[in-house]
Amino acid sequence: MLIHAGARFAVRYGEDLRFAGSDLPRPRRLRVPTRHGPVPVREYAPPALRGRDDAPAHVHLHGGAWLMRHPAMDDWWCRYLAATAGVRVLNVDFTAAPYAVYPRAQEQSHDVAARAAASAPVSVGGFSSGGGMAAAVCLMARDTDSFTPRLQVLGVPALDLATEVPRGGPGTISPSLRALVRAAYFPDPATRTEAYASPLLAPSLAGLPRALVLTAERDTLRRDGDDYAVRLREAGIEVWHDVTPGADHYFLTEDPVRARTTMARIAAEVAAVLA
């Protein structure tokens, strides 16, 4: 509970990356029905698209290891993408541990995306645990034929909760953090190998949308993204896989100059598929 309460004071990730969108109005607060009840969603949009449910939308899922319920941590990214790609960005305030366990956040996120896709083209993305959930949402959409995402944006994604994190590695994602995430959000060990918990372990990745997979050279989770990109290509899925050299998990903040190019490429891809 302390993680939730202190997040808005502790999280400063991305403050150096406010390259566009600072002039957008405050996000519109929505409550979107899901199988687990209404979920708060913040809609970022250019003025012409504000409140238009039929306008293209990118559904964004924030990070925080399923322990931090703080969608505002990615305010900088949502503003940038809305302004640069010219789309609505739906920043989902899914429920995190200790108030929920798997698969609640994944199902909430899927239901928000599916509802948006009922009236507009949709892409899905996220960072870290949110990247893992974006992959899971795309798998759920395929498996249930609920909607067809146009694109998945997987930034330093956590895609394998069943495998141990290496000890003594260079990255900031530690075995102790992995243990905490498992205990809090994936308490049943049997669920950790399920496809929506660990998309990297899904039996098949066929039929998924084009993917942008972003990994970082020194990130403990790099293997997840690298291996997922390989498996997607083997399944016949188009992939753009970009590795930020010399960077750890906070790959964009660590190299803001390179981040401009990376972020612009993502925005261009989102704009193209949602046009």
Secondary structure, DSSP 8 states (H G I E B T S, - for coil): -HHHHHHHHH--TTGGG--S-TTS---EEEEE--TTS-EEEEEE--GGGTT-TTS-EEEEE--STTT---GGGGHHHHHHHHHHH-SEEEEE----TTS--TTHHHHHHHHHHHHHHTTS-EEEEEETHHHHHHHHHHHHHHHHT----S-EEEES----SSS---TT-SSS--HHHHHHHHHHH--SGGGGGSTTT-GGG-S--TT---EEEEEETT-TTHHHHHHHHHHHHHTT--EEEEEETT--SSHHHH-HHHHHHHHHHHHHHHHHHH-
